[in-house]
Amino acid sequence: MATPAYMSVTGTKQGLITAGAFTADSVGNTYQEGHED
């Protein structure tokens, strides 16, 4: 069973690059509410 790791990537010009990257559509059944960004 996979263990999810949570990481945010912020660029100096782009801001929060990983905004909305961990969603139910992108990761399926490992999705956990509150960790979208």
PDB file of N, CA, C and O in Angstrom:
ATOM      1  N   MET A   1       0.847  -1.184   0.000  1.00  0.00           N
ATOM      2  CA  MET A   1       0.000   0.000   0.000  1.00  0.00           C
ATOM      3  C   MET A   1       0.887   1.241   0.000  1.00  0.00           C
ATOM      4  O   MET A   1       1.846   1.329   0.767  1.00  0.00           O
ATOM      5  N   ALA A   2       0.566   2.178  -0.850  1.00  0.00           N
ATOM      6  CA  ALA A   2       1.353   3.408  -0.954  1.00  0.00           C
ATOM      7  C   ALA A   2       1.090   4.318   0.244  1.00  0.00           C
ATOM      8  O   ALA A   2      -0.025   4.377   0.764  1.00  0.00           O
ATOM      9  N   THR A   3       2.129   5.021   0.668  1.00  0.00           N
ATOM     10  CA  THR A   3       2.010   6.011   1.728  1.00  0.00           C
ATOM     11  C   THR A   3       2.188   7.385   1.107  1.00  0.00           C
ATOM     12  O   THR A   3       3.275   7.697   0.621  1.00  0.00           O
ATOM     13  N   PRO A   4       1.153   8.218   1.109  1.00  0.00           N
ATOM     14  CA  PRO A   4       1.278   9.531   0.479  1.00  0.00           C
ATOM     15  C   PRO A   4       2.198  10.452   1.270  1.00  0.00           C
ATOM     16  O   PRO A   4       2.240  10.406   2.499  1.00  0.00           O
ATOM     17  N   ALA A   5       2.924  11.278   0.553  1.00  0.00           N
ATOM     18  CA  ALA A   5       3.758  12.315   1.156  1.00  0.00           C
ATOM     19  C   ALA A   5       3.220  13.654   0.667  1.00  0.00           C
ATOM     20  O   ALA A   5       2.782  13.762  -0.478  1.00  0.00           O
ATOM     21  N   TYR A   6       3.246  14.651   1.501  1.00  0.00           N
ATOM     22  CA  TYR A   6       2.684  15.949   1.157  1.00  0.00           C
ATOM     23  C   TYR A   6       3.806  16.965   1.059  1.00  0.00           C
ATOM     24  O   TYR A   6       4.604  17.115   1.984  1.00  0.00           O
ATOM     25  N   MET A   7       3.862  17.667  -0.078  1.00  0.00           N
ATOM     26  CA  MET A   7       4.920  18.636  -0.322  1.00  0.00           C
ATOM     27  C   MET A   7       4.333  19.780  -1.143  1.00  0.00           C
ATOM     28  O   MET A   7       3.565  19.548  -2.077  1.00  0.00           O
ATOM     29  N   SER A   8       4.685  20.989  -0.804  1.00  0.00           N
ATOM     30  CA  SER A   8       4.285  22.152  -1.588  1.00  0.00           C
ATOM     31  C   SER A   8       5.511  22.694  -2.297  1.00  0.00           C
ATOM     32  O   SER A   8       6.608  22.708  -1.739  1.00  0.00           O
ATOM     33  N   VAL A   9       5.317  23.141  -3.537  1.00  0.00           N
ATOM     34  CA  VAL A   9       6.405  23.741  -4.305  1.00  0.00           C
ATOM     35  C   VAL A   9       6.000  25.170  -4.618  1.00  0.00           C
ATOM     36  O   VAL A   9       4.979  25.407  -5.262  1.00  0.00           O
ATOM     37  N   THR A  10       6.811  26.127  -4.157  1.00  0.00           N
ATOM     38  CA  THR A  10       6.530  27.536  -4.375  1.00  0.00           C
ATOM     39  C   THR A  10       7.666  28.158  -5.170  1.00  0.00           C
ATOM     40  O   THR A  10       8.828  28.073  -4.772  1.00  0.00           O
ATOM     41  N   GLY A  11       7.330  28.785  -6.296  1.00  0.00           N
ATOM     42  CA  GLY A  11       8.322  29.457  -7.127  1.00  0.00           C
ATOM     43  C   GLY A  11       8.405  30.926  -6.763  1.00  0.00           C
ATOM     44  O   GLY A  11       7.438  31.500  -6.263  1.00  0.00           O
ATOM     45  N   THR A  12       9.543  31.532  -7.009  1.00  0.00           N
ATOM     46  CA  THR A  12       9.707  32.946  -6.671  1.00  0.00           C
ATOM     47  C   THR A  12       8.845  33.841  -7.554  1.00  0.00           C
ATOM     48  O   THR A  12       8.401  34.898  -7.107  1.00  0.00           O
ATOM     49  N   LYS A  13       8.602  33.439  -8.797  1.00  0.00           N
ATOM     50  CA  LYS A  13       7.752  34.215  -9.701  1.00  0.00           C
ATOM     51  C   LYS A  13       6.373  33.589  -9.879  1.00  0.00           C
ATOM     52  O   LYS A  13       5.387  34.303 -10.066  1.00  0.00           O
ATOM     53  N   GLN A  14       6.297  32.258  -9.823  1.00  0.00           N
ATOM     54  CA  GLN A  14       5.053  31.557 -10.106  1.00  0.00           C
ATOM     55  C   GLN A  14       4.116  31.464  -8.911  1.00  0.00           C
ATOM     56  O   GLN A  14       2.920  31.238  -9.093  1.00  0.00           O
ATOM     57  N   GLY A  15       4.617  31.629  -7.713  1.00  0.00           N
ATOM     58  CA  GLY A  15       3.791  31.415  -6.526  1.00  0.00           C
ATOM     59  C   GLY A  15       3.690  29.932  -6.227  1.00  0.00           C
ATOM     60  O   GLY A  15       4.645  29.187  -6.444  1.00  0.00           O
ATOM     61  N   LEU A  16       2.550  29.502  -5.736  1.00  0.00           N
ATOM     62  CA  LEU A  16       2.349  28.102  -5.356  1.00  0.00           C
ATOM     63  C   LEU A  16       2.150  27.253  -6.612  1.00  0.00           C
ATOM     64  O   LEU A  16       1.055  27.220  -7.174  1.00  0.00           O
ATOM     65  N   ILE A  17       3.197  26.574  -7.049  1.00  0.00           N
ATOM     66  CA  ILE A  17       3.187  25.777  -8.276  1.00  0.00           C
ATOM     67  C   ILE A  17       2.292  24.552  -8.127  1.00  0.00           C
ATOM     68  O   ILE A  17       1.650  24.136  -9.091  1.00  0.00           O
ATOM     69  N   THR A  18       2.241  23.976  -6.946  1.00  0.00           N
ATOM     70  CA  THR A  18       1.481  22.746  -6.730  1.00  0.00           C
ATOM     71  C   THR A  18       0.041  23.001  -6.289  1.00  0.00           C
ATOM     72  O   THR A  18      -0.612  22.080  -5.800  1.00  0.00           O
ATOM     73  N   ALA A  19      -0.466  24.205  -6.445  1.00  0.00           N
ATOM     74  CA  ALA A  19      -1.834  24.528  -6.025  1.00  0.00           C
ATOM     75  C   ALA A  19      -2.835  23.611  -6.710  1.00  0.00           C
ATOM     76  O   ALA A  19      -2.874  23.531  -7.937  1.00  0.00           O
ATOM     77  N   GLY A  20      -3.633  22.930  -5.925  1.00  0.00           N
ATOM     78  CA  GLY A  20      -4.670  22.060  -6.448  1.00  0.00           C
ATOM     79  C   GLY A  20      -4.180  20.774  -7.085  1.00  0.00           C
ATOM     80  O   GLY A  20      -4.938  20.118  -7.801  1.00  0.00           O
ATOM     81  N   ALA A  21      -2.934  20.397  -6.844  1.00  0.00           N
ATOM     82  CA  ALA A  21      -2.360  19.221  -7.507  1.00  0.00           C
ATOM     83  C   ALA A  21      -2.814  17.898  -6.889  1.00  0.00           C
ATOM     84  O   ALA A  21      -2.845  16.883  -7.584  1.00  0.00           O
ATOM     85  N   PHE A  22      -3.162  17.884  -5.619  1.00  0.00           N
ATOM     86  CA  PHE A  22      -3.542  16.631  -4.948  1.00  0.00           C
ATOM     87  C   PHE A  22      -5.053  16.592  -4.805  1.00  0.00           C
ATOM     88  O   PHE A  22      -5.589  16.879  -3.735  1.00  0.00           O
ATOM     89  N   THR A  23      -5.731  16.242  -5.871  1.00  0.00           N
ATOM     90  CA  THR A  23      -7.193  16.184  -5.875  1.00  0.00           C
ATOM     91  C   THR A  23      -7.651  14.753  -6.122  1.00  0.00           C
ATOM     92  O   THR A  23      -6.863  13.901  -6.531  1.00  0.00           O
ATOM     93  N   ALA A  24      -8.910  14.502  -5.875  1.00  0.00           N
ATOM     94  CA  ALA A  24      -9.455  13.157  -6.109  1.00  0.00           C
ATOM     95  C   ALA A  24      -9.319  12.757  -7.573  1.00  0.00           C
ATOM     96  O   ALA A  24      -9.088  11.585  -7.871  1.00  0.00           O
ATOM     97  N   ASP A  25      -9.460  13.715  -8.497  1.00  0.00           N
ATOM     98  CA  ASP A  25      -9.317  13.410  -9.924  1.00  0.00           C
ATOM     99  C   ASP A  25      -7.889  13.028 -10.291  1.00  0.00           C
ATOM    100  O   ASP A  25      -7.685  12.201 -11.179  1.00  0.00           O
ATOM    101  N   SER A  26      -6.892  13.619  -9.621  1.00  0.00           N
ATOM    102  CA  SER A  26      -5.506  13.350 -10.011  1.00  0.00           C
ATOM    103  C   SER A  26      -4.877  12.158  -9.304  1.00  0.00           C
ATOM    104  O   SER A  26      -3.952  11.553  -9.847  1.00  0.00           O
ATOM    105  N   VAL A  27      -5.347  11.797  -8.108  1.00  0.00           N
ATOM    106  CA  VAL A  27      -4.698  10.704  -7.368  1.00  0.00           C
ATOM    107  C   VAL A  27      -5.624   9.554  -6.993  1.00  0.00           C
ATOM    108  O   VAL A  27      -5.172   8.559  -6.426  1.00  0.00           O
ATOM    109  N   GLY A  28      -6.906   9.675  -7.297  1.00  0.00           N
ATOM    110  CA  GLY A  28      -7.829   8.567  -7.041  1.00  0.00           C
ATOM    111  C   GLY A  28      -8.116   8.343  -5.570  1.00  0.00           C
ATOM    112  O   GLY A  28      -8.351   9.293  -4.824  1.00  0.00           O
ATOM    113  N   ASN A  29      -8.096   7.070  -5.148  1.00  0.00           N
ATOM    114  CA  ASN A  29      -8.550   6.726  -3.797  1.00  0.00           C
ATOM    115  C   ASN A  29      -7.546   7.044  -2.690  1.00  0.00           C
ATOM    116  O   ASN A  29      -7.842   6.777  -1.525  1.00  0.00           O
ATOM    117  N   THR A  30      -6.379   7.599  -2.998  1.00  0.00           N
ATOM    118  CA  THR A  30      -5.453   8.023  -1.939  1.00  0.00           C
ATOM    119  C   THR A  30      -5.707   9.471  -1.526  1.00  0.00           C
ATOM    120  O   THR A  30      -5.035   9.992  -0.636  1.00  0.00           O
ATOM    121  N   TYR A  31      -6.676  10.120  -2.172  1.00  0.00           N
ATOM    122  CA  TYR A  31      -7.014  11.512  -1.878  1.00  0.00           C
ATOM    123  C   TYR A  31      -7.432  11.683  -0.426  1.00  0.00           C
ATOM    124  O   TYR A  31      -8.183  10.871   0.116  1.00  0.00           O
ATOM    125  N   GLN A  32      -6.935  12.755   0.202  1.00  0.00           N
ATOM    126  CA  GLN A  32      -7.344  13.089   1.567  1.00  0.00           C
ATOM    127  C   GLN A  32      -7.714  14.558   1.605  1.00  0.00           C
ATOM    128  O   GLN A  32      -6.909  15.426   1.266  1.00  0.00           O
ATOM    129  N   GLU A  33      -8.941  14.827   2.022  1.00  0.00           N
ATOM    130  CA  GLU A  33      -9.420  16.199   2.089  1.00  0.00           C
ATOM    131  C   GLU A  33      -8.531  17.032   3.005  1.00  0.00           C
ATOM    132  O   GLU A  33      -8.102  16.564   4.059  1.00  0.00           O
ATOM    133  N   GLY A  34      -8.258  18.268   2.596  1.00  0.00           N
ATOM    134  CA  GLY A  34      -7.418  19.162   3.377  1.00  0.00           C
ATOM    135  C   GLY A  34      -5.978  19.208   2.896  1.00  0.00           C
ATOM    136  O   GLY A  34      -5.191  20.018   3.386  1.00  0.00           O
ATOM    137  N   HIS A  35      -5.615  18.347   1.937  1.00  0.00           N
ATOM    138  CA  HIS A  35      -4.246  18.325   1.414  1.00  0.00           C
ATOM    139  C   HIS A  35      -4.216  18.666  -0.074  1.00  0.00           C
ATOM    140  O   HIS A  35      -3.309  18.239  -0.788  1.00  0.00           O
ATOM    141  N   GLU A  36      -5.201  19.434  -0.545  1.00  0.00           N
ATOM    142  CA  GLU A  36      -5.293  19.749  -1.965  1.00  0.00           C
ATOM    143  C   GLU A  36      -4.079  20.524  -2.466  1.00  0.00           C
ATOM    144  O   GLU A  36      -3.643  20.329  -3.601  1.00  0.00           O
ATOM    145  N   ASP A  37      -3.540  21.386  -1.641  1.00  0.00           N
ATOM    146  CA  ASP A  37      -2.396  22.202  -2.054  1.00  0.00           C
ATOM    147  C   ASP A  37      -1.132  21.661  -1.436  1.00  0.00           C
ATOM    148  O   ASP A  37      -0.052  22.209  -1.659  1.00  0.00           O
TER     149      ASP A  37
END
